[in-house]
């Protein structure tokens, strides 16, 4: 398959993503009806699995196999976008994985993935500071959490660690134009940063190349699974972005 054909396939699939109406419908279903929702909406390739969590994992694996079919033998995107769902929950292992992925993207000169990682990793750096300071972590421990990207230098990161919360809030407002306030608690900050990244990923859908479209498609399909899981386990239908 050539890139133009694959992009056409992805554009068609993107137009069929679940809507807010679909999530509302799902939230009103019960028991077996919620399991059938996965099958009726083509989220899974089999009707054999009858356990909700197993269905979610099966849907994720189906997505992984689908993306692999578009990329032929190149597994770089597969390794990044699906690794966190299978990698050890060891934070140090995940941190090293993120760093290695960024350097590999640089070596490959993958402008689209680098653009995405620059945003995601800079926001993760902000969250690392917020979370670590709330836990009372030592300065040196927080320094070790830094992720490379082109938006926040390591010097700025260290400066933000050594300053107060209002300085960090001002940095985020000025750098990303995210409307944060000193009074925002950690949960609100995380929600606002998540919503910002969601919008930026959505912007990729208008790009004409295959790779930004693929990044958007992967993120949105994974979002579908995450959103359905949240509704299933909490009973609340709340958009992430």
C-alpha positions as CSV (number, residue, x, y, z in Angstrom):
1,X,0.0,0.0,0.0
2,X,1.3,3.4,-0.8
3,X,1.1,6.4,1.5
4,X,-1.6,8.2,-0.4
5,X,-3.9,5.1,-0.3
6,X,-3.2,4.5,3.4
7,X,-4.0,8.2,4.2
8,X,-7.3,7.8,2.4
9,X,-8.1,4.8,4.4
10,X,-7.3,6.6,7.7
11,X,-9.3,9.7,6.7
12,X,-12.3,7.4,6.1
13,X,-11.8,5.7,9.5
14,X,-11.4,9.0,11.3
15,X,-14.7,10.2,9.9
16,X,-16.2,7.1,11.6
17,X,-14.7,7.7,15.1
18,X,-17.1,7.5,18.0
19,X,-19.0,10.7,18.7
20,X,-20.3,12.3,21.9
21,X,-23.7,10.8,21.0
22,X,-22.1,7.4,20.9
23,X,-20.5,7.9,24.4
24,X,-23.8,9.1,25.7
25,X,-25.5,6.0,24.3
26,X,-22.8,3.7,25.9
27,X,-23.2,5.4,29.3
28,X,-26.9,4.5,29.2
29,X,-26.3,0.8,28.5
30,X,-25.9,-2.0,31.0
31,X,-24.2,-5.3,31.3
32,X,-24.1,-7.3,28.1
33,X,-25.3,-4.3,26.1
34,X,-22.0,-2.5,26.8
35,X,-20.0,-5.5,25.7
36,X,-22.1,-5.7,22.5
37,X,-21.3,-2.0,21.9
38,X,-17.7,-3.0,21.2
39,X,-18.7,-5.5,18.7
40,X,-21.5,-3.5,17.0
41,X,-19.2,-0.5,16.6
42,X,-16.3,-2.5,15.2
43,X,-14.0,-1.8,18.1
44,X,-13.0,-5.5,18.3
45,X,-12.6,-8.2,15.7
46,X,-14.1,-11.0,17.7
47,X,-17.3,-11.6,19.7
48,X,-15.8,-14.5,21.7
49,X,-14.5,-12.3,24.6
50,X,-17.2,-11.5,27.1
51,X,-15.2,-9.7,29.8
52,X,-15.1,-5.9,29.5
53,X,-11.4,-5.5,30.4
54,X,-10.5,-8.3,28.0
55,X,-12.5,-6.5,25.3
56,X,-10.5,-3.3,25.9
57,X,-7.2,-5.1,25.7
58,X,-8.4,-6.9,22.6
59,X,-9.4,-3.6,21.0
60,X,-6.0,-2.2,21.7
61,X,-4.3,-5.2,20.2
62,X,-6.5,-5.0,17.1
63,X,-5.4,-1.3,16.8
64,X,-1.8,-2.3,17.2
65,X,-2.0,-4.9,14.4
66,X,-3.9,-2.5,12.1
67,X,-1.2,0.2,12.5
68,X,1.5,-2.4,11.9
69,X,-0.2,-3.4,8.6
70,X,0.1,0.3,7.4
71,X,3.8,0.5,8.4
72,X,5.0,-2.8,6.9
73,X,8.3,-3.7,8.6
74,X,8.9,-0.3,10.3
75,X,8.0,-0.9,13.9
76,X,9.1,2.5,15.3
77,X,5.6,4.0,15.8
78,X,4.3,0.7,17.1
79,X,7.1,0.5,19.7
80,X,6.4,4.0,20.9
81,X,2.6,4.4,20.8
82,X,1.8,0.9,22.2
83,X,4.8,0.3,24.5
84,X,3.4,2.0,27.6
85,X,0.4,-0.4,27.6
86,X,2.7,-3.3,27.9
87,X,6.0,-2.0,29.3
88,X,6.9,-2.5,32.9
89,X,5.2,-0.1,35.3
90,X,8.7,0.7,36.5
91,X,8.8,4.5,36.2
92,X,12.5,4.5,35.6
93,X,12.1,2.0,32.7
94,X,9.4,4.2,31.1
95,X,11.5,7.3,31.6
96,X,14.5,5.7,29.8
97,X,12.2,4.5,27.1
98,X,10.9,8.0,26.5
99,X,14.4,9.4,26.3
100,X,15.6,6.7,23.9
101,X,12.5,7.2,21.7
102,X,13.1,10.9,21.4
103,X,16.8,10.4,20.4
104,X,15.7,7.8,17.8
105,X,13.1,10.2,16.4
106,X,15.9,12.8,16.1
107,X,18.2,10.3,14.3
108,X,15.4,9.4,11.9
109,X,14.6,13.1,11.4
110,X,10.9,12.3,11.9
111,X,9.6,15.9,12.0
112,X,6.0,14.8,12.8
113,X,6.8,12.5,15.7
114,X,9.3,15.0,17.0
115,X,6.7,17.8,16.9
116,X,4.3,15.6,18.9
117,X,7.0,14.5,21.4
118,X,8.2,18.1,21.9
119,X,4.7,19.0,23.1
120,X,4.0,15.8,25.1
121,X,7.4,15.7,26.8
122,X,7.4,19.4,27.7
123,X,4.0,19.0,29.3
124,X,5.2,15.9,31.1
125,X,8.1,17.9,32.5
126,X,5.6,20.4,33.9
127,X,3.6,17.6,35.5
128,X,6.7,15.9,36.9
129,X,7.5,19.1,38.8
130,X,3.9,19.6,40.0
131,X,3.5,16.0,41.1
132,X,7.0,15.7,42.7
133,X,6.7,18.9,44.6
134,X,3.3,17.8,46.0
135,X,5.0,14.5,47.1
136,X,7.8,16.5,48.7
137,X,10.5,14.8,46.5
138,X,14.1,16.0,46.8
139,X,15.3,18.5,44.2
140,X,17.8,16.0,42.8
141,X,15.1,13.4,42.3
142,X,13.0,15.9,40.4
143,X,15.9,16.8,38.2
144,X,16.3,13.2,37.1
145,X,12.7,13.2,35.7
146,X,13.6,15.6,32.9
147,X,12.6,14.6,29.4
148,X,14.5,16.0,26.3
149,X,12.5,18.1,23.9
150,X,12.9,21.4,22.1
151,X,10.5,23.6,24.1
152,X,11.8,23.4,27.7
153,X,15.5,23.4,28.1
154,X,17.0,21.5,31.1
155,X,18.2,24.8,32.5
156,X,14.6,26.2,32.5
157,X,13.4,22.9,34.0
158,X,15.8,23.2,36.9
159,X,14.9,26.9,37.3
160,X,11.2,26.0,37.6
161,X,12.0,23.3,40.2
162,X,13.8,25.9,42.3
163,X,11.0,28.5,42.1
164,X,7.5,28.6,43.5
165,X,4.2,27.4,42.0
166,X,3.2,30.8,40.7
167,X,6.4,30.9,38.5
168,X,5.6,27.5,37.0
169,X,2.0,28.6,36.3
170,X,3.3,31.8,34.6
171,X,5.7,29.8,32.5
172,X,2.9,27.5,31.3
173,X,0.6,30.4,30.5
174,X,3.3,32.3,28.6
175,X,4.7,29.2,26.8
176,X,1.6,27.3,25.9
177,X,-1.1,29.9,26.3
178,X,-2.9,27.6,28.7
179,X,-5.2,29.4,31.1
180,X,-3.8,28.2,34.5
181,X,-4.2,29.9,37.9
182,X,-2.2,29.7,41.1
183,X,-5.3,28.3,42.8
184,X,-5.6,25.3,40.4
185,X,-5.0,22.1,42.2
186,X,-3.0,19.3,40.6
187,X,-6.0,17.5,39.1
188,X,-7.2,20.7,37.4
189,X,-3.7,21.4,36.0
190,X,-3.4,17.8,34.7
191,X,-6.8,18.1,33.0
192,X,-5.9,21.5,31.4
193,X,-2.6,20.2,30.1
194,X,-4.3,17.0,28.8
195,X,-7.0,19.1,27.0
196,X,-4.3,21.2,25.4
197,X,-2.4,18.2,24.1
198,X,-5.7,16.8,22.8
199,X,-6.3,20.0,20.8
200,X,-2.8,20.0,19.4
201,X,-3.1,16.3,18.3
202,X,-6.4,17.1,16.7
203,X,-4.7,19.8,14.6
204,X,-2.7,17.0,13.0
205,X,-5.9,15.8,11.3
206,X,-5.7,18.7,8.9
207,X,-2.2,18.0,7.7
208,X,-1.8,16.5,4.3
209,X,0.9,13.9,5.1
210,X,0.4,10.3,6.2
211,X,2.4,10.4,9.5
212,X,0.6,13.2,11.2
213,X,-2.7,11.6,10.2
214,X,-1.5,8.3,11.6
215,X,-0.5,9.9,14.9
216,X,-3.9,11.5,15.2
217,X,-5.7,8.2,14.3
218,X,-3.7,6.2,16.9
219,X,-4.3,8.8,19.6
220,X,-8.0,9.0,18.9
221,X,-8.6,5.3,18.8
222,X,-6.8,4.9,22.1
223,X,-8.9,7.7,23.4
224,X,-12.0,5.8,22.5
225,X,-10.9,2.8,24.6
226,X,-9.9,5.1,27.5
227,X,-13.1,7.0,27.4
228,X,-15.3,3.8,27.3
229,X,-13.3,2.4,30.2
230,X,-13.8,5.5,32.3
231,X,-17.5,5.4,31.6
232,X,-17.8,1.7,32.4
233,X,-15.9,1.9,35.7
234,X,-17.0,5.3,37.0
235,X,-20.5,5.6,35.5
236,X,-19.6,9.2,34.5
237,X,-19.6,10.4,30.9
238,X,-16.9,13.1,30.9
239,X,-14.9,14.2,27.9
240,X,-11.1,14.3,28.4
241,X,-10.5,17.1,25.9
